[in-house]
Structure formats: C-alpha cells, structure tokens
Amino acid sequence: MTVDLFGHCIAASEILGTDEELRARLASALEKLHVPQVASDGRLQEWWEDFDEPEPGHRHLSHLFCLYPGDEVTPRSAPALVVAARRSLEHRLANGGGREGWSRAWVVALWARLLEGHLAWKHLRELLRDSACNNFFGLQPPGWFQIDGIFGATAAIAEMLLQSHAGSLDLLPALPTAWPEGQVSGLRARGGLAVGITWKERHVTEVRLDVPSARVVKLRCHNVLRLAADQPEDARFSPTDEAGLAALDAPVPGTYRLRADV
C-alpha cells in the first residue's frame, strides 16, 4: 500500500505542479520498495521472502491491497500478477478465510476487480446472510456490532457497477446475472465525476455523467453508445472501439447523457 500511496502522491504533485522536492524524495524511495511478485507456488507473494504460511486461512488479505483498493495490479496492466492474486484469494477462501464481515466485504470487492460478477454476488449474499442483522447493521462474531462490513459491502457493490481506477470508467464490469436490469445514480468516479447507469438484459442503455470541468472522459463498455440529441454543440463522442473503449470530449461542465445505439 506504500507503493500505491507514493505513486498517487507523485501523480498529484505532477498534476498540481507543486512539491517538486517531495516528489523527488518519494520517487527515490519508491525505487527501493518491495513490489508485488509471484511466489514459487504461483500465488502472489505476501512477504519480501517466500515464507511458509502458518495460517493459510487468515482473515487478512493485505498482500492483495495492490488489486483492491489499490490500482497497482489490474487485468490489463499486470495480467500475470492478476492470475497470482486470484490464486492467493482462492487459496485463502479454500482454507476458511474471509468469514468476518469486513473481510468478506473485501473479498466481494476483490472479485469485482477480477471482473467476476457471479463470485462477487455469491460472497455478497454470504456477507448479508452471516454478517448482517435484518436492519443491515454489520455483525462480527460472536455477535458484536461492526460497521466495517456493511460500509465495505457498499463500496464493493459500487465496484461491481463502476470502476475508474485504470484511466477509464468501466461500466458494469462485474455485473452478476442476478441483476439483469436496473438503474443506479450518484456513483462517484475519479476526477470528481458523478455517474448514473441504466441497463437492461445486462447491457447499458444509458449513461449520465456529471462532469465538473472540461475534459476528455474515457469509458469502457461493450455496447455501442452515442451522445443524446440535446447535448452541447461542441461535445464530441468517439464511438466504442474493438477494445470496448470510447471517449467523450466534454467542452464545458455539465451533465452529459449517452445512450445505447439500438
């Protein structure tokens, strides 16, 4: 997580054009930090050495921070590490990990980052069944109130519907088959954007973007989208390419609507 923190501080310094001395110190320190690597058994290595694991089902998943909530490891930027992270997650779960509310919420979010909507949904249901009261307050064995699990579950649900950690807004990246149609509004994305999505038959039908300042917004979606008819005249939209990536050139702040080309 230190790698993630330093990387984002450096990026913020570059964007804001400030703190050059601190930026240089962080960049120097970043080169000396341990980076994620694959252990001898194919899992993501948890420590700086490939130690034996005395508690394979431990509730903590700290070495998977780079997958979530960090953004150091993504399916497109580091596919080999993603495979190793998946093996680590599967191993922990197979040995009894992820049972506490907060830990299970982390598991849901990790499956969402791995683009596995059905597995995210499976563990979300288990969290609600085993670690929540009827009023959705979280529970920690042996029955104590714990808010982490429900706060984490809320974040994980948002991650199933929208991801913005890899340079684009990924729409419905981990949508389970149990949610074939629906609508969500008010999701927050990096850069201060607010996002609303409507979908039917598991395909996006409309996207609503509240854009706080002029910019180009990249979106990833398997649908062919187009600008709605009543958008600003200078707005431009590049259609979805073979990789599912599209770009909205928003010239002024405001709400932009995209619709499926059906």
N, C-alpha and C positions, 0 to 999 in steps of 0.2 A: 504493500500500500504506500510505502515511502516513494517508490518509483512513480506511482500514479500521482501522488501529491506534488513531487518535484516537477514532473512533466507538465502538469496543469499550471503550476506557478510560473514556469518558464514561458509557456504559451501566453498566459495572461500578461506577463511583462512585455512580451513582444507586441501583442495587440495594443496595449496601452502606451507603449513607447516609454517605459519608465523602469526604474530599479535595475539598471544595467549591471551594477556591481553585484547585487544579489543574484541576478540571473546567471552571471558567470560562475559564481560560487556554487549555485545549485547544479549547473551543467557539469562542473568539475566533480562534484560529489556523486552525481548520477552515474558517471562512468565507473565508479568504484562499487556501486551497489550490486547485490546479487540479483540476477534476472531469472525469470521462470525457465526451467529446463525439464527435460523428460528423464525420469528415473529409469533404472535398469529393468523394471517390470512394466514399463510403458505408461505408468501414471505420471501425473505432474508431481515433481519432487517437492516435498513440503519444506525441507530444511536445506541448508547450504551443503550438507553431506547427505548421502543416501542411507540414512539410518534405518534400522529395523523399526517396525511400527508396533509398540507395545499395546496400543488400544485402537485397533483398526476401525471401530465403530464410534469414535469420539464425535461428540456433537458439534465441535468447532470445524469450520471449513475455511480457515484463514488463508490457506495457500491458494484458494480459488477466488480470492478478492480480485485478482487480475482479470477474471472473467466477469464477475459482478460483486460489488458495484463499480469496480474499476473498468477501464476500457483498453487495457494493455493487450489483451488477448481477445480477438474476435474471429468468427469463422472466415472472414475474408482477409484479415491481416496476418493471422498466425494459425493456419489450419492444423498443423501438426500439434501445436500446443493445445488447441481446442480438443483434439482427439484424446490427448493425455489428460486434460481436465475432465472430460467426460468419464474416462476410466476411473479417475480418482473419485468422482461423485458416485458412480455406480458401486465402487468398492465400499465406500463409507455406508451407503444405504443398505448394501447386502449384509453388512455386519452390524446393523442396528442403529446407524447414525440418523440424524435428522428427526428425532422423535419430539423434541421440545418445540413449543410454538414458534419461537424466534428462529430456531434452526430450520424448522420445516418451511417457514416463510422464505428463508434464504435459498432452500432447495427449489422452491417454486420459481424464484427469480433466476436461478442458475439454469433451470430447464428452459425458461423463456429465452435467455441469452443463447442457449444451444438450439433455439428455434424448434423446440419440441413441445408444441402446444398440448398434445394429449397427456404427456407426462407432467407438465406444469399443472394441468387441470386435475390430474389424479392426486397430486400431493396437496393441492389447494383444498380439495374435498377432504383429504385426511386431516389437514390442519383444522378445518371447520368442525369436523367430527370429533377430534380428540383434544383439541386445544382451544376451544371457544365455548362460551356459555350461549344460551338462547338469545341474549342481547348482543352477542358478538364480542363481548369482553374476552380478552385472552386469558388463558389458564396455563399455569406452569405446575407440573407435578410437585407435590401431591394435591394440587387444587388451589394454589395461590393465584391471585390476580397478577397478570403480567401484560403490559401493554405492547411490548415489543413485537409479539407475534402478529397482532392484528394490524399494527402500523406497517410491519414488514409485508403482510399479505396484501395490503392496499397498494404498496409500491410494486409488488410483484405482479398484481393484476394489471396495473398501468404498463408494466414492462411487456406483458403479453400482447397489449394492444398497440403500443407505440414505443419505438426505440430511437434515440437520437444521439448515440454515443460514438458513432463511427463516420461522422461527416455528412450524414443524410438522415431524413426522417423515414424510418422503416415502418410502414403501415401494416398493422395486423400481422406482425412477424411470427407470433406463436399463438394464433387463434385456434382453440380446440374445436373439434367437430360438434361439441355440445353447445356451441354458441353460433349457430348457422346464420343468424341475423341479429342486428342490434344497432345501438347508437350510443356514442359516448361524446361528451363535450368537456372542455376545460382542462384537458391534459396539457401539462407543461413540457416544453421541449427546450433543449439548449439554445441559447441566444434570445431568451425571453419570449419565445413564441407560445401561443395557446392554440391547441389543435382539437378539432372535433371530427369524428369519423362516423359515417353511416355505412352499414354493409348489409348485404342480402345474399343468401346462398354462399356465404363465406367469401364474397368478393366486395371490394369497396365500391360504393355507389356515389358517395360524395365526401369531400374533404373540405373543412373550413379552417382557414389559417388566419389567426390574428397576428399580423406582422408589425412589430413596434417601430421598425425603421427600414429604410430602403436597403434591399439586399437580394441576393440570389438564394433561394431555398431549394435544396436538393431533396427529392423524395424517391423512395424505393417502393414500388407497388407492382403487382402482377397484372393489374388492369391497365387498359389504355385510358388515360384521363385527358380532359380538356378543360380550358377555362370556361366558367359560366359566362353567359352573354353580357351581363351588366357590370363587368369588371372595369377598372381604369384603362383608358385607351392605350397607355404606354406599357401596360403589363404584357409580358411575353411568357409563353409556356413552351418548352421543348418537350415533345412527346416522349413517352416511355421507350427506352432502347432495349436491346436484346438482354441486357443485364437487369432489366426492370427499373432502371434509373431515369428519372425525369427532373427537369429544373424549371422553377418558377422565378422569373425576374420581376420582382416587386419594386416598382419605382418610388412608391410613397407608402407611408404607414397606413394600415387599414386592414380590413377583413377581405380575404380572397377566397373564392369558392371554386373548387374543381369538381367536375362530375365525370362519371364513367361514360365513355364513348360507346353507348349501347343504343 
